[in-house]
């Protein structure tokens, strides 16, 4: 798995510094981050909404701002 960490503000090795983000995550982006309870574990998740949007799951269907969201084809 290749990940472009630069876009969201890459961590500078051997420091607590982060580079400035190039852009904010958008809906549909795949995000990789450290699991807070065990930083050695990476979590890989798809961003389904952004700040200010309302999300809801009803009957196993994802709704963003009240509109049902189709599943990505072939799980992409």
C-alpha positions, -999 to +999 in steps of 0.1 A: +000+000+000+015+033-011+002+064+008+007+101+000+011+115+035+024+148+023-010+160+011-025+160+047+006+171+066+033+145+068+051+137+101+088+147+102+107+116+114+124+117+149+104+149+158+069+158+169+066+181+139+042+179+110+045+196+077+017+219+067-012+202+048-016+208+011-053+203+013-080+190+036-095+155+031-124+152+007-153+128+005-141+096-012-104+100-001-087+070+016-072+081+049-044+062+068-038+071+104-024+057+136-049+040+159-051+062+190-050+033+215-021+016+198+000+039+176+018+009+160-015+000+142-025+018+111-061+024+103-072+026+066-106+043+062-126+060+034-138+096+041-175+097+035-182+133+045-164+165+055-168+191+082-203+205+083-220+176+066-245+154+085-241+117+083-265+090+093-268+052+088-303+038+085-310+002+076-274-003+066-276+026+041-253+057+045-269+091+042-250+123+038-271+155+043-302+133+040-293+118+006-285+080+003-250+073-009-243+046-034-217+020-025-185+024-045-183-001-074-164-032-065-156-017-030-134+010-045 
